[in-house]
Every structure is written in C-alpha cells, then in structure tokens.
C-alpha cells in the first residue's frame, strides 16, 4: 500500500528542523493554549489537547515544557486570543501552497505572508484556490529502524489506519482519516511505538516537480514562512530534486 506523502521530500530538512527546535516548541505552545481554552486542561477529556501533546512529544518537546504550557494556559484567563486564518496561493512554477496561522494580529500576518509570496514571484489567491488539490489526513511517521514491515502494517491497519506506506527509505508513513487519527495514534502508542511526527495535515493528491532557480526561490519562501511566529504550518505540493540540499 502506498500514498502520496513523500515524507522526506515535502518536510523541512531535518537539520533545519533541529536548528529551529525552540521556534517549533513556541508554535506548539500556542496550539496548547488554543486547545486548553476550547476544551479544558485535561488530555483525558480533551481529545484535541491529546493530539497536540502527541505532536509535541513527536517533536521531542520535554514533558516538563508540555506540562508548564498546559498549566499556564489553564491558569491565564487573560492570555492572548489567537485567531486561525488560512492563506492559499501559488509559488514559483505554479506550486500550490497552503499556510495555516494562529495570530493575534491578522493585519501583520497577512502582510508577512503576502511579502513572502511576492519575494518568490508567487501570489496569494482566494481561499479554496489550491486546497482542492489536497486532502486532510492524519499522518503518523515512524522510524523504520529494525521494525518488521508486515508486523507494523498489520498493527496500523488493525488500529484503523487508512493506508500504510513503506516506500520511504527511512520511515513508515501511516495515514488515517482526520476522525480516526486520535484512535490510531493512541493504539500505536499503547504498543510502545514512538513517532517522528504525528498530526492532522493537508496532503497533496499529486506532486509538482520543481528545480533550478524556481526551487531556490520556493525554498527561500518556505523558510521565510516557517520562521514567522504567526505561522503554524506550511503545506505544498512541490517535488524537489532527489539530491536537493535546500
């Protein structure tokens, strides 16, 4: 079984991700604030908070940091109110890009997103202009290590996964419906499986090849967006060259 995740190709380079770990923790902390405000501070009764905590653990966020973020969100009734805003548009070579934000200043965020697109000769479009090329899916990424492929596949499918991809060189990619993500994640966790990534995201139906100067422009745009504290996630359908170094 396989999918279109192309995990290695689509994700930020691991070295860059490691270098920006503090920024990642800050963004996850904002998601914790929103989850606690909307559903309470107990992961046992707040499914969204459970999912965010799983995402935090997959990003190697220390348990103490997670606990402090939950406690702070629960005790600070006057904390910032974040608004969720999604932007869609096209990067170089017509690559489809979706930007998800949590912001307390939508004018600032809109200006920053527009600037990043324009610097790469891209352009923002109306909401819905590219999202039809993606599907919302739960995605769990597991390091292969010495794990048995057939055993992992049966474990994932028995837990309710929609798809299991073993085509990537270093990882297994488990795909679920958004509704089943939490149950599948918890079932795998109960088997002692640790995740490199775990979250509900937008996965492209097909990939669009990009190379040369356009690839450099897109990478710079993605870096600008991911460096912005207001921006939580950036999804795209670009397929960089196999030897791409960013």
C-alpha positions, 0 to 999 in steps of 0.5 A: 500500500502506498500514498502520496506523502513523500515524507522526506521530500515535502518536510523541512530538512531535518537539520533545519528542523533541529536548528529551529527546535525552540521556534517549533516548541513556541508554535506548539505552545500556542496550539496548547493554549488554543486547545486548553481554552476550547476544551479544558486542561485535561488530555483525558477529556480533551481529545484535541489537547491529546493530539497536540501533546502527541505532536509535541512529544513527536517533536521531542518537546520535554514533558516538563515544557508540555506540562508548564504550557498546559498549566499556564494556559489553564491558569491565564484567563487573560492570555492572548486570543489567537485567531486561525486564518488560512492563506492559499496561493501559488509559488514559483512554477505554479506550486500550490501552497497552503499556510495555516496561522494562529495570530493575534494580529491578522493585519501583520500576518497577512502582510508577512505572508503576502511579502513572502509570496511576492519575494518568490514571484508567487501570489496569494489567491482566494481561499479554496484556490489550491486546497482542492488539490489536497486532502486532510489526513492524519499522518503518523511517521515512524522510524523504520529502524529494525521494525518488521514491515508486515508486523507494523502494517498489520498493527496500523491497519488493525488500529484503523489506519487508512493506508500504510506506506513503506516506500520511504527509505527511512520511515513508515508513513501511516495515514488515517482519516482526520476522525480516526487519527486520535484512535490510531495514534493512541493504539500505536502508542499503547504498543510502545511505538514512538513517532517522528511526527504525528498530526492532522495535515493537508496532503497533496493528491499529486506532486509538482516537480520543481528545480533550478532557480524556481526551487531556490526561490520556493525554498527561500519562501518556505523558510521565510514562512516557517520562521514567522511566529504567526505561522503554524504550518506550511503545506505544498505540493512541490517535488524537489530534486532527489539530491536537493540540499535546500 
